[in-house]
Amino acid sequence: MPVAKLHSAKIRLVCAEFQSDAYERVSELLSDHELSVLKRGRNATGNTVPKHADAAEYRRATALECLFGYLYLTGQQDRIREIFSVIVPEELEAENG
């Protein structure tokens, strides 16, 4: 894949807006414990927010990153793949695959 195309795909996935939308999509699918990790990550962020995101978006994005970090550290690779498949648009996977 050309570097510019890969960079554009990365930017779409790591921006706070995309991750905030993903937070909304997956929150309904989580167990009670996963949901508590998600909420704890959302509330643990500091007061600094990047210029390109609002505070609520940034907190939801951070919460999603915390959830993936928790799942990774607890060795739940299958659950990561399951949640990730809900988040990543199929058309993006087709572009990259």
Rosetta constraint file for C-alpha pairs under 8 A:
AtomPair CA 1 CA 5 HARMONIC 6.78 0.50
AtomPair CA 1 CA 6 HARMONIC 6.45 0.50
AtomPair CA 1 CA 96 HARMONIC 7.47 0.50
AtomPair CA 2 CA 6 HARMONIC 6.30 0.50
AtomPair CA 3 CA 7 HARMONIC 6.06 0.50
AtomPair CA 4 CA 8 HARMONIC 6.24 0.50
AtomPair CA 5 CA 9 HARMONIC 6.29 0.50
AtomPair CA 6 CA 10 HARMONIC 6.18 0.50
AtomPair CA 7 CA 11 HARMONIC 6.19 0.50
AtomPair CA 8 CA 12 HARMONIC 6.43 0.50
AtomPair CA 9 CA 13 HARMONIC 6.59 0.50
AtomPair CA 9 CA 92 HARMONIC 7.60 0.50
AtomPair CA 10 CA 14 HARMONIC 6.21 0.50
AtomPair CA 11 CA 15 HARMONIC 6.06 0.50
AtomPair CA 12 CA 18 HARMONIC 6.72 0.50
AtomPair CA 13 CA 18 HARMONIC 6.09 0.50
AtomPair CA 13 CA 19 HARMONIC 7.01 0.50
AtomPair CA 13 CA 88 HARMONIC 7.94 0.50
AtomPair CA 14 CA 18 HARMONIC 6.98 0.50
AtomPair CA 14 CA 19 HARMONIC 6.72 0.50
AtomPair CA 15 CA 19 HARMONIC 6.40 0.50
AtomPair CA 16 CA 20 HARMONIC 5.84 0.50
AtomPair CA 16 CA 53 HARMONIC 6.39 0.50
AtomPair CA 16 CA 57 HARMONIC 6.06 0.50
AtomPair CA 16 CA 58 HARMONIC 5.49 0.50
AtomPair CA 16 CA 60 HARMONIC 7.94 0.50
AtomPair CA 16 CA 61 HARMONIC 5.29 0.50
AtomPair CA 17 CA 21 HARMONIC 6.32 0.50
AtomPair CA 17 CA 53 HARMONIC 7.11 0.50
AtomPair CA 17 CA 57 HARMONIC 6.15 0.50
AtomPair CA 17 CA 58 HARMONIC 7.70 0.50
AtomPair CA 17 CA 61 HARMONIC 7.51 0.50
AtomPair CA 18 CA 22 HARMONIC 6.22 0.50
AtomPair CA 18 CA 61 HARMONIC 7.95 0.50
AtomPair CA 19 CA 23 HARMONIC 6.14 0.50
AtomPair CA 19 CA 60 HARMONIC 7.20 0.50
AtomPair CA 19 CA 61 HARMONIC 4.75 0.50
AtomPair CA 19 CA 64 HARMONIC 6.90 0.50
AtomPair CA 20 CA 24 HARMONIC 6.68 0.50
AtomPair CA 20 CA 57 HARMONIC 5.31 0.50
AtomPair CA 20 CA 58 HARMONIC 7.14 0.50
AtomPair CA 20 CA 59 HARMONIC 7.99 0.50
AtomPair CA 20 CA 60 HARMONIC 5.01 0.50
AtomPair CA 20 CA 61 HARMONIC 4.78 0.50
AtomPair CA 20 CA 64 HARMONIC 7.78 0.50
AtomPair CA 21 CA 25 HARMONIC 6.50 0.50
AtomPair CA 22 CA 26 HARMONIC 6.19 0.50
AtomPair CA 22 CA 64 HARMONIC 7.80 0.50
AtomPair CA 22 CA 87 HARMONIC 5.55 0.50
AtomPair CA 23 CA 27 HARMONIC 5.86 0.50
AtomPair CA 23 CA 60 HARMONIC 6.18 0.50
AtomPair CA 23 CA 61 HARMONIC 6.91 0.50
AtomPair CA 23 CA 63 HARMONIC 7.72 0.50
AtomPair CA 23 CA 64 HARMONIC 5.93 0.50
AtomPair CA 24 CA 28 HARMONIC 7.55 0.50
AtomPair CA 25 CA 29 HARMONIC 7.92 0.50
AtomPair CA 25 CA 86 HARMONIC 7.56 0.50
AtomPair CA 25 CA 87 HARMONIC 7.24 0.50
AtomPair CA 26 CA 30 HARMONIC 6.63 0.50
AtomPair CA 26 CA 83 HARMONIC 6.84 0.50
AtomPair CA 26 CA 86 HARMONIC 7.12 0.50
AtomPair CA 26 CA 87 HARMONIC 7.39 0.50
AtomPair CA 27 CA 35 HARMONIC 6.72 0.50
AtomPair CA 30 CA 34 HARMONIC 5.63 0.50
AtomPair CA 30 CA 35 HARMONIC 5.73 0.50
AtomPair CA 31 CA 35 HARMONIC 6.04 0.50
AtomPair CA 32 CA 36 HARMONIC 6.23 0.50
AtomPair CA 33 CA 37 HARMONIC 6.38 0.50
AtomPair CA 34 CA 38 HARMONIC 6.19 0.50
AtomPair CA 34 CA 67 HARMONIC 7.01 0.50
AtomPair CA 35 CA 39 HARMONIC 6.15 0.50
AtomPair CA 36 CA 40 HARMONIC 5.98 0.50
AtomPair CA 37 CA 41 HARMONIC 6.12 0.50
AtomPair CA 37 CA 63 HARMONIC 7.87 0.50
AtomPair CA 37 CA 66 HARMONIC 7.30 0.50
AtomPair CA 37 CA 67 HARMONIC 6.03 0.50
AtomPair CA 37 CA 70 HARMONIC 7.66 0.50
AtomPair CA 38 CA 42 HARMONIC 6.25 0.50
AtomPair CA 38 CA 63 HARMONIC 5.02 0.50
AtomPair CA 38 CA 64 HARMONIC 6.25 0.50
AtomPair CA 38 CA 66 HARMONIC 6.62 0.50
AtomPair CA 38 CA 67 HARMONIC 5.40 0.50
AtomPair CA 39 CA 43 HARMONIC 6.26 0.50
AtomPair CA 39 CA 63 HARMONIC 6.52 0.50
AtomPair CA 40 CA 44 HARMONIC 6.08 0.50
AtomPair CA 40 CA 63 HARMONIC 7.26 0.50
AtomPair CA 41 CA 45 HARMONIC 6.97 0.50
AtomPair CA 41 CA 59 HARMONIC 7.90 0.50
AtomPair CA 41 CA 62 HARMONIC 6.43 0.50
AtomPair CA 41 CA 63 HARMONIC 4.23 0.50
AtomPair CA 41 CA 64 HARMONIC 7.54 0.50
AtomPair CA 41 CA 66 HARMONIC 5.43 0.50
AtomPair CA 41 CA 67 HARMONIC 7.33 0.50
AtomPair CA 42 CA 59 HARMONIC 4.95 0.50
AtomPair CA 42 CA 60 HARMONIC 5.58 0.50
AtomPair CA 42 CA 61 HARMONIC 7.81 0.50
AtomPair CA 42 CA 62 HARMONIC 6.06 0.50
AtomPair CA 42 CA 63 HARMONIC 4.22 0.50
AtomPair CA 42 CA 64 HARMONIC 7.90 0.50
AtomPair CA 43 CA 59 HARMONIC 7.13 0.50
AtomPair CA 43 CA 63 HARMONIC 7.80 0.50
AtomPair CA 45 CA 59 HARMONIC 6.40 0.50
AtomPair CA 45 CA 62 HARMONIC 7.17 0.50
AtomPair CA 49 CA 53 HARMONIC 6.88 0.50
AtomPair CA 49 CA 54 HARMONIC 7.02 0.50
AtomPair CA 49 CA 55 HARMONIC 6.00 0.50
AtomPair CA 49 CA 58 HARMONIC 6.72 0.50
AtomPair CA 50 CA 54 HARMONIC 7.75 0.50
AtomPair CA 50 CA 58 HARMONIC 7.94 0.50
AtomPair CA 53 CA 57 HARMONIC 6.35 0.50
AtomPair CA 53 CA 58 HARMONIC 6.11 0.50
AtomPair CA 54 CA 58 HARMONIC 6.16 0.50
AtomPair CA 55 CA 59 HARMONIC 6.15 0.50
AtomPair CA 56 CA 60 HARMONIC 6.31 0.50
AtomPair CA 57 CA 61 HARMONIC 6.17 0.50
AtomPair CA 58 CA 62 HARMONIC 6.16 0.50
AtomPair CA 59 CA 63 HARMONIC 6.14 0.50
AtomPair CA 60 CA 64 HARMONIC 6.34 0.50
AtomPair CA 61 CA 65 HARMONIC 6.44 0.50
AtomPair CA 62 CA 66 HARMONIC 6.19 0.50
AtomPair CA 63 CA 67 HARMONIC 6.28 0.50
AtomPair CA 64 CA 68 HARMONIC 6.40 0.50
AtomPair CA 65 CA 69 HARMONIC 6.11 0.50
AtomPair CA 66 CA 70 HARMONIC 6.06 0.50
AtomPair CA 67 CA 71 HARMONIC 6.20 0.50
AtomPair CA 68 CA 72 HARMONIC 6.04 0.50
AtomPair CA 68 CA 80 HARMONIC 6.66 0.50
AtomPair CA 69 CA 73 HARMONIC 6.08 0.50
AtomPair CA 70 CA 74 HARMONIC 6.15 0.50
AtomPair CA 71 CA 75 HARMONIC 6.23 0.50
AtomPair CA 71 CA 76 HARMONIC 5.14 0.50
AtomPair CA 71 CA 77 HARMONIC 7.09 0.50
AtomPair CA 71 CA 79 HARMONIC 7.35 0.50
AtomPair CA 71 CA 80 HARMONIC 6.54 0.50
AtomPair CA 72 CA 76 HARMONIC 5.87 0.50
AtomPair CA 72 CA 77 HARMONIC 6.37 0.50
AtomPair CA 72 CA 80 HARMONIC 7.35 0.50
AtomPair CA 76 CA 80 HARMONIC 6.42 0.50
AtomPair CA 77 CA 81 HARMONIC 6.34 0.50
AtomPair CA 78 CA 82 HARMONIC 6.19 0.50
AtomPair CA 79 CA 83 HARMONIC 6.16 0.50
AtomPair CA 80 CA 84 HARMONIC 5.89 0.50
AtomPair CA 81 CA 85 HARMONIC 6.01 0.50
AtomPair CA 82 CA 86 HARMONIC 6.87 0.50
AtomPair CA 83 CA 87 HARMONIC 6.57 0.50
AtomPair CA 84 CA 88 HARMONIC 6.06 0.50
AtomPair CA 85 CA 89 HARMONIC 7.82 0.50
AtomPair CA 88 CA 92 HARMONIC 6.95 0.50
AtomPair CA 88 CA 93 HARMONIC 7.14 0.50
AtomPair CA 89 CA 93 HARMONIC 6.62 0.50
AtomPair CA 90 CA 94 HARMONIC 6.21 0.50
AtomPair CA 91 CA 95 HARMONIC 6.22 0.50
AtomPair CA 92 CA 96 HARMONIC 6.33 0.50
AtomPair CA 93 CA 97 HARMONIC 5.68 0.50
